Amino acid sequence: IESVYVLIFLILVPKKEKLKIRGILAIILSIFVTVALVSILALQGSHRKLFCGVATSVFSVIMYGSPLSIMRLVIKTKSVEYMPFLLSLFCFLYGTIWFIFGLIDHDPFV
C-alpha cells in the first residue's frame, strides 16, 4: 500500500520538485539496498538481528519524526490546515500498539 502511495506521489508531484524528490527517493532506496545486502551477505545470527534491529529503530525514528516538519508550518500559520488529523491519529495509535507489544514481549527494538 505504501508503494502505491509513493508512486501516486511521484506521478502528481509538481514538475519543479520532481527532480529533487527523485533524488531523495534514490538516496533512500540505496540506503535500503545497502542495509539489506549487508544484513544478508555480511552478518549472521545475533549480529544480523542486532544490525537489523538498530537499522529498523533508526528508520522508525525518522518515520515518526518526519511529520514534525509540518509542525513548524502549523505553528507559523497557526492553522492545522496542512496537518492531516487521521494520519496523525493513526500514527499515534500504531506507535502506541507497537510500544505495548514491545513491553509485553520484552523486545528492546520494538
TIDREN-379045 format. One record per residue: residue number from 1; x, y, z of N, C-alpha, C, CB in turn. Coordinates in nm, 4 decimals, padded with zeros to 6 digits. Glycine has a CB too. Example, Ala and Ser with C-alpha at 12.3 -4.5 7.8 and 13.67 -1.06 7.14 Angstrom:
// TIDREN-379045
(1; (01.3190; -00.5690; 00.7800); (01.2300; -00.4500; 00.7800); (01.3200; -00.3300; 00.7800); (01.1308; -00.4473; 00.9046)),
(2; (01.2850; -00.2250; 00.7080); (01.3670; -00.1060; 00.7140); (01.2900; 00.0030; 00.7870); (01.4084; -00.0598; 00.5725)),
// end
This chain:
// TIDREN-379045
(1; (00.0840; -00.1193; 00.0000); (00.0000; 00.0000; 00.0000); (00.0876; 00.1244; 00.0000); (-00.0951; 00.0005; 00.1218)),
(2; (00.1932; 00.1221; 00.0780); (00.2820; 00.2385; 00.0852); (00.3514; 00.2623; -00.0485); (00.3865; 00.2196; 00.1964)),
(3; (00.3837; 00.1554; -00.1206); (00.4460; 00.1701; -00.2526); (00.3520; 00.2402; -00.3503); (00.4867; 00.0328; -00.3082)),
(4; (00.2246; 00.2069; -00.3432); (00.1253; 00.2729; -00.4290); (00.1160; 00.4207; -00.3931); (-00.0138; 00.2051; -00.4151)),
(5; (00.1177; 00.4516; -00.2644); (00.1142; 00.5910; -00.2191); (00.2332; 00.6688; -00.2738); (00.1128; 00.5978; -00.0656)),
(6; (00.3522; 00.6107; -00.2650); (00.4729; 00.6771; -00.3147); (00.4664; 00.6932; -00.4669); (00.5992; 00.5973; -00.2745)),
(7; (00.4182; 00.5919; -00.5369); (00.4055; 00.6002; -00.6822); (00.3091; 00.7114; -00.7235); (00.3582; 00.4663; -00.7390)),
(8; (00.1956; 00.7200; -00.6577); (00.0993; 00.8268; -00.6874); (00.1605; 00.9624; -00.6572); (-00.0307; 00.8079; -00.6063)),
(9; (00.2345; 00.9725; -00.5464); (00.3006; 01.0982; -00.5111); (00.4001; 01.1379; -00.6199); (00.3721; 01.0857; -00.3747)),
(10; (00.4794; 01.0412; -00.6685); (00.5792; 01.0700; -00.7715); (00.5139; 01.1133; -00.9031); (00.6672; 00.9472; -00.7950)),
(11; (00.3989; 01.0582; -00.9323); (00.3287; 01.0959; -01.0551); (00.2721; 01.2371; -01.0447); (00.2162; 00.9961; -01.0851)),
(12; (00.2208; 01.2733; -00.9284); (00.1499; 01.4003; -00.9127); (00.2341; 01.5145; -00.8571); (00.0334; 01.3801; -00.8242)),
(13; (00.3619; 01.4896; -00.8246); (00.4461; 01.5948; -00.7687); (00.4651; 01.7044; -00.8745); (00.5843; 01.5372; -00.7218)),
(14; (00.4656; 01.8316; -00.8320); (00.4877; 01.9399; -00.9288); (00.6215; 01.9227; -01.0021); (00.4838; 02.0767; -00.8576)),
(15; (00.6241; 01.9639; -01.1288); (00.7423; 01.9424; -01.2134); (00.8684; 02.0054; -01.1565); (00.7174; 01.9974; -01.3513)),
(16; (00.8569; 02.1201; -01.0897); (00.9762; 02.1863; -01.0383); (01.0386; 02.1108; -00.9212); (00.9425; 02.3276; -00.9959)),
(17; (00.9617; 02.0265; -00.8531); (01.0126; 01.9495; -00.7396); (01.0418; 01.8040; -00.7750); (00.9136; 01.9545; -00.6258)),
(18; (01.0058; 01.7617; -00.8958); (01.0172; 01.6210; -00.9343); (01.1610; 01.5697; -00.9264); (00.9639; 01.6015; -01.0751)),
(19; (01.2576; 01.6470; -00.9738); (01.3978; 01.6038; -00.9711); (01.4478; 01.5896; -00.8275); (01.4864; 01.7035; -01.0483)),
(20; (01.4124; 01.6840; -00.7405); (01.4531; 01.6789; -00.6001); (01.3956; 01.5552; -00.5314); (01.4081; 01.8064; -00.5265)),
(21; (01.2688; 01.5280; -00.5540); (01.2021; 01.4131; -00.4922); (01.2625; 01.2823; -00.5437); (01.0500; 01.4168; -00.5206)),
(22; (01.2903; 01.2756; -00.6723); (01.3518; 01.1535; -00.7266); (01.4912; 01.1319; -00.6685); (01.3596; 01.1607; -00.8804)),
(23; (01.5654; 01.2389; -00.6458); (01.6971; 01.2275; -00.5836); (01.6878; 01.1743; -00.4418); (01.7671; 01.3620; -00.5834)),
(24; (01.5926; 01.2273; -00.3651); (01.5712; 01.1797; -00.2280); (01.5315; 01.0325; -00.2291); (01.4627; 01.2640; -00.1568)),
(25; (01.4423; 00.9954; -00.3212); (01.3995; 00.8560; -00.3321); (01.5169; 00.7650; -00.3671); (01.2892; 00.8422; -00.4375)),
(26; (01.6037; 00.8101; -00.4571); (01.7212; 00.7299; -00.4954); (01.8139; 00.7101; -00.3758); (01.7982; 00.7976; -00.6115)),
(27; (01.8348; 00.8134; -00.2969); (01.9200; 00.8025; -00.1778); (01.8600; 00.7033; -00.0789); (01.9384; 00.9408; -00.1106)),
(28; (01.7301; 00.7155; -00.0535); (01.6636; 00.6272; 00.0421); (01.6677; 00.4822; -00.0048); (01.5186; 00.6713; 00.0635)),
(29; (01.6402; 00.4596; -00.1338); (01.6436; 00.3229; -00.1856); (01.7847; 00.2640; -00.1814); (01.5903; 00.3197; -00.3287)),
(30; (01.8868; 00.3457; -00.2060); (02.0235; 00.2941; -00.1991); (02.0620; 00.2589; -00.0557); (02.1221; 00.3964; -00.2561)),
(31; (02.0163; 00.3374; 00.0411); (02.0411; 00.3041; 00.1821); (01.9709; 00.1736; 00.2180); (01.9928; 00.4187; 00.2753)),
(32; (01.8466; 00.1580; 00.1729); (01.7711; 00.0355; 00.2000); (01.8414; -00.0863; 00.1403); (01.6284; 00.0469; 00.1439)),
(33; (01.8842; -00.0759; 00.0155); (01.9524; -00.1874; -00.0502); (02.0835; -00.2194; 00.0212); (01.9788; -00.1549; -00.1986)),
(34; (02.1568; -00.1166; 00.0629); (02.2822; -00.1380; 00.1355); (02.2578; -00.2126; 00.2664); (02.3514; -00.0039; 00.1634)),
(35; (02.1583; -00.1689; 00.3420); (02.1260; -00.2356; 00.4689); (02.0855; -00.3805; 00.4435); (02.0126; -00.1604; 00.5431)),
(36; (02.0035; -00.4040; 00.3418); (01.9596; -00.5402; 00.3115); (02.0770; -00.6284; 00.2699); (01.8536; -00.5385; 00.2011)),
(37; (02.1647; -00.5766; 00.1837); (02.2783; -00.6567; 00.1379); (02.3776; -00.6846; 00.2500); (02.3489; -00.5864; 00.0233)),
(38; (02.4059; -00.5859; 00.3340); (02.4955; -00.6088; 00.4478); (02.4352; -00.7141; 00.5399); (02.5214; -00.4769; 00.5257)),
(39; (02.3057; -00.7034; 00.5641); (02.2387; -00.7987; 00.6519); (02.2447; -00.9410; 00.5966); (02.0939; -00.7573; 00.6727)),
(40; (02.2208; -00.9540; 00.4685); (02.2154; -01.0872; 00.4077); (02.3544; -01.1465; 00.3842); (02.1399; -01.0808; 00.2760)),
(41; (02.4465; -01.0638; 00.3343); (02.5758; -01.1178; 00.2896); (02.6865; -01.1145; 00.3946); (02.6216; -01.0422; 00.1700)),
(42; (02.6820; -01.0176; 00.4861); (02.7959; -01.0000; 00.5758); (02.7705; -01.0452; 00.7193); (02.8360; -00.8569; 00.5767)),
(43; (02.6466; -01.0537; 00.7597); (02.6173; -01.0830; 00.9000); (02.5373; -01.2115; 00.9144); (02.5415; -00.9673; 00.9637)),
(44; (02.5531; -01.2736; 01.0319); (02.4777; -01.3949; 01.0602); (02.4407; -01.3983; 01.2077); (02.5584; -01.5206; 01.0212)),
(45; (02.3366; -01.4737; 01.2385); (02.2967; -01.4979; 01.3772); (02.2588; -01.3726; 01.4528); (02.4065; -01.5664; 01.4496)),
(46; (02.3145; -01.3606; 01.5739); (02.2771; -01.2498; 01.6622); (02.3289; -01.1152; 01.6101); (02.3309; -01.2749; 01.8033)),
(47; (02.4381; -01.1164; 01.5327); (02.4896; -00.9920; 01.4752); (02.3905; -00.9356; 01.3723); (02.6280; -01.0159; 01.4096)),
(48; (02.3314; -01.0247; 01.2933); (02.2310; -00.9828; 01.1949); (02.1088; -00.9259; 01.2654); (02.1902; -01.1011; 01.1042)),
(49; (02.0649; -00.9932; 01.3711); (01.9475; -00.9466; 01.4448); (01.9735; -00.8090; 01.5070); (01.9090; -01.0483; 01.5543)),
(50; (02.0901; -00.7894; 01.5643); (02.1251; -00.6607; 01.6232); (02.1317; -00.5515; 01.5163); (02.2592; -00.6706; 01.6971)),
(51; (02.1969; -00.5806; 01.4037); (02.2086; -00.4832; 01.2951); (02.0714; -00.4446; 01.2408); (02.2958; -00.5394; 01.1823)),
(52; (01.9882; -00.5435; 01.2142); (01.8536; -00.5153; 01.1611); (01.7682; -00.4422; 01.2641); (01.7839; -00.6460; 01.1186)),
(53; (01.7824; -00.4768; 01.3908); (01.7067; -00.4083; 01.4956); (01.7444; -00.2614; 01.5069); (01.7285; -00.4768; 01.6290)),
(54; (01.8748; -00.2335; 01.5028); (01.9194; -00.0936; 01.5102); (01.8763; -00.0173; 01.3857); (02.0728; -00.0858; 01.5267)),
(55; (01.8918; -00.0780; 01.2669); (01.8504; -00.0125; 01.1422); (01.7006; 00.0167; 01.1437); (01.8860; -00.1004; 01.0204)),
(56; (01.6222; -00.0786; 01.1882); (01.4778; -00.0601; 01.1949); (01.4418; 00.0498; 01.2944); (01.4089; -00.1912; 01.2335)),
(57; (01.5095; 00.0544; 01.4068); (01.4832; 00.1587; 01.5064); (01.5164; 00.2972; 01.4516); (01.5639; 00.1321; 01.6339)),
(58; (01.6284; 00.3082; 01.3808); (01.6667; 00.4373; 01.3218); (01.5623; 00.4823; 01.2192); (01.8065; 00.4275; 01.2552)),
(59; (01.5208; 00.3908; 01.1318); (01.4210; 00.4270; 01.0311); (01.2860; 00.4583; 01.0941); (01.4057; 00.3147; 00.9295)),
(60; (01.2511; 00.3931; 01.2037); (01.1254; 00.4239; 01.2724); (01.1285; 00.5634; 01.3335); (01.0971; 00.3200; 01.3811)),
(61; (01.2414; 00.6003; 01.3923); (01.2546; 00.7354; 01.4484); (01.2419; 00.8393; 01.3375); (01.3901; 00.7516; 01.5222)),
(62; (01.3046; 00.8129; 01.2232); (01.2935; 00.9050; 01.1097); (01.1489; 00.9130; 01.0618); (01.3857; 00.8605; 00.9942)),
(63; (01.0814; 00.7982; 01.0526); (00.9430; 00.7966; 01.0054); (00.8516; 00.8750; 01.0989); (00.8932; 00.6528; 00.9922)),
(64; (00.8667; 00.8535; 01.2294); (00.7802; 00.9239; 01.3235); (00.8227; 01.0698; 01.3421); (00.7804; 00.8523; 01.4579)),
(65; (00.9474; 01.1013; 01.3142); (00.9939; 01.2393; 01.3271); (00.9644; 01.3255; 01.2062); (01.1400; 01.2406; 01.3528)),
(66; (00.9432; 01.2632; 01.0902); (00.9227; 01.3415; 00.9679); (00.7998; 01.4322; 00.9712); (00.9113; 01.2490; 00.8516)),
(67; (00.6877; 01.3929; 01.0338); (00.5755; 01.4866; 01.0396); (00.6045; 01.6124; 01.1228); (00.4549; 01.4165; 01.0959)),
(68; (00.7124; 01.6119; 01.1995); (00.7448; 01.7309; 01.2782); (00.7809; 01.8490; 01.1895); (00.8592; 01.7014; 01.3736)),
(69; (00.8212; 01.8224; 01.0646); (00.8494; 01.9321; 00.9725); (00.7221; 02.0103; 00.9415); (00.9122; 01.8788; 00.8428)),
(70; (00.6089; 01.9429; 00.9437); (00.4808; 02.0101; 00.9216); (00.4429; 02.0932; 01.0439); (00.3700; 01.9072; 00.8900)),
(71; (00.4851; 02.0487; 01.1620); (00.4515; 02.1221; 01.2848); (00.5022; 02.2654; 01.2806); (00.5095; 02.0509; 01.4066)),
(72; (00.6178; 02.2871; 01.2209); (00.6720; 02.4224; 01.2085); (00.5756; 02.5098; 01.1279); (00.8121; 02.4196; 01.1416)),
(73; (00.5230; 02.4536; 01.0183); (00.4274; 02.5278; 00.9358); (00.2971; 02.5524; 01.0107); (00.3993; 02.4523; 00.8059)),
(74; (00.2530; 02.4534; 01.0870); (00.1302; 02.4678; 01.1651); (00.1464; 02.5784; 01.2697); (00.0934; 02.3340; 01.2334)),
(75; (00.2595; 02.5799; 01.3386); (00.2837; 02.6824; 01.4405); (00.2993; 02.8198; 01.3763); (00.4090; 02.6479; 01.5231)),
(76; (00.3678; 02.8247; 01.2633); (00.3915; 02.9519; 01.1950); (00.2609; 03.0137; 01.1447); (00.4883; 02.9319; 01.0781)),
(77; (00.1747; 02.9318; 01.0832); (00.0493; 02.9817; 01.0270); (-00.0653; 02.9808; 01.1282); (00.0109; 02.8991; 00.9064)),
(78; (-00.0434; 02.9145; 01.2417); (-00.1484; 02.8974; 01.3436); (-00.2742; 02.8354; 01.2832); (-00.1829; 03.0329; 01.4086)),
(79; (-00.2512; 02.7375; 01.1953); (-00.3600; 02.6676; 01.1286); (-00.3206; 02.5216; 01.1096); (-00.3942; 02.7342; 00.9923)),
(80; (-00.4137; 02.4318; 01.1341); (-00.3870; 02.2893; 01.1165); (-00.4285; 02.2415; 00.9771); (-00.4603; 02.2083; 01.2238)),
(81; (-00.4420; 02.3349; 00.8867); (-00.4839; 02.3048; 00.7501); (-00.3887; 02.2052; 00.6819); (-00.4919; 02.4340; 00.6683)),
(82; (-00.2602; 02.2138; 00.7121); (-00.1605; 02.1295; 00.6459); (-00.1328; 01.9999; 00.7197); (-00.0327; 02.2051; 00.6301)),
(83; (-00.1983; 01.9787; 00.8323); (-00.1717; 01.8608; 00.9149); (-00.2927; 01.7681; 00.9130); (-00.1370; 01.9020; 01.0604)),
(84; (-00.2830; 01.6553; 00.8411); (-00.3979; 01.5646; 00.8328); (-00.4242; 01.4962; 00.9674); (-00.3745; 01.4587; 00.7232)),
(85; (-00.5446; 01.5127; 01.0181); (-00.5796; 01.4598; 01.1501); (-00.5756; 01.3073; 01.1531); (-00.7180; 01.5086; 01.1912)),
(86; (-00.6369; 01.2424; 01.0541); (-00.6437; 01.0959; 01.0571); (-00.5042; 01.0328; 01.0483); (-00.7316; 01.0449; 00.9419)),
(87; (-00.4166; 01.0911; 00.9681); (-00.2799; 01.0396; 00.9612); (-00.2100; 01.0541; 01.0956); (-00.2003; 01.1124; 00.8522)),
(88; (-00.2259; 01.1684; 01.1591); (-00.1652; 01.1902; 01.2902); (-00.2222; 01.0938; 01.3943); (-00.1867; 01.3350; 01.3353)),
(89; (-00.3520; 01.0766; 01.3946); (-00.4179; 00.9881; 01.4906); (-00.3724; 00.8437; 01.4738); (-00.5693; 00.9968; 01.4752)),
(90; (-00.3730; 00.7948; 01.3515); (-00.3389; 00.6546; 01.3313); (-00.1897; 00.6282; 01.3497); (-00.3820; 00.6104; 01.1933)),
(91; (-00.1046; 00.7246; 01.3199); (00.0381; 00.7080; 01.3517); (00.0577; 00.6980; 01.5022); (00.1212; 00.8255; 01.2948)),
(92; (-00.0159; 00.7798; 01.5768); (-00.0090; 00.7737; 01.7226); (-00.0570; 00.6379; 01.7738); (-00.0927; 00.8865; 01.7850)),
(93; (-00.1705; 00.5908; 01.7231); (-00.2244; 00.4619; 01.7663); (-00.1310; 00.3471; 01.7273); (-00.3637; 00.4396; 01.7057)),
(94; (-00.0767; 00.3529; 01.6078); (00.0163; 00.2500; 01.5601); (00.1402; 00.2450; 01.6492); (00.0570; 00.2769; 01.4131)),
(95; (00.1956; 00.3591; 01.6801); (00.3127; 00.3649; 01.7679); (00.2816; 00.3140; 01.9076); (00.3652; 00.5069; 01.7760)),
(96; (00.1640; 00.3478; 01.9584); (00.1235; 00.3024; 02.0912); (00.1082; 00.1510; 02.0963); (-00.0069; 00.3692; 02.1322)),
(97; (00.0483; 00.0941; 01.9936); (00.0304; -00.0512; 01.9880); (00.1660; -00.1225; 01.9849); (-00.0532; -00.0903; 01.8642)),
(98; (00.2593; -00.0724; 01.9046); (00.3918; -00.1339; 01.8993); (00.4669; -00.1170; 02.0306); (00.4730; -00.0743; 01.7853)),
(99; (00.4476; -00.0025; 02.0964); (00.5111; 00.0196; 02.2268); (00.4607; -00.0825; 02.3284); (00.4839; 00.1632; 02.2773)),
(100; (00.3296; -00.1037; 02.3314); (00.2715; -00.2014; 02.4245); (00.3200; -00.3426; 02.3904); (00.1164; -00.1954; 02.4204)),
(101; (00.3250; -00.3746; 02.2618); (00.3750; -00.5052; 02.2202); (00.5202; -00.5247; 02.2639); (00.3628; -00.5210; 02.0681)),
(102; (00.6010; -00.4223; 02.2493); (00.7416; -00.4293; 02.2918); (00.7551; -00.4503; 02.4418); (00.8149; -00.3023; 02.2515)),
(103; (00.6680; -00.3856; 02.5190); (00.6709; -00.4056; 02.6636); (00.6313; -00.5472; 02.7004); (00.5789; -00.3064; 02.7329)),
(104; (00.5272; -00.5983; 02.6360); (00.4790; -00.7327; 02.6664); (00.5824; -00.8382; 02.6255); (00.3450; -00.7587; 02.5952)),
(105; (00.6432; -00.8205; 02.5088); (00.7350; -00.9189; 02.4541); (00.8788; -00.8996; 02.5024); (00.7310; -00.9137; 02.3040)),
(106; (00.9046; -00.7904; 02.5769); (01.0388; -00.7574; 02.6248); (01.1385; -00.7467; 02.5090); (01.0864; -00.8628; 02.7253)),
(107; (01.0952; -00.6851; 02.3994); (01.1805; -00.6662; 02.2818); (01.2344; -00.5247; 02.2826); (01.1027; -00.6947; 02.1502)),
(108; (01.3653; -00.5055; 02.3002); (01.4206; -00.3693; 02.3121); (01.4101; -00.2886; 02.1826); (01.5660; -00.3765; 02.3546)),
(109; (01.4021; -00.3551; 02.0680); (01.3948; -00.2812; 01.9425); (01.2540; -00.2313; 01.9126); (01.4431; -00.3679; 01.8290)),
(110; (01.1552; -00.3029; 01.9582); (01.0173; -00.2602; 01.9355); (00.9881; -00.1441; 02.0276); (00.9164; -00.3765; 01.9589)),
// end
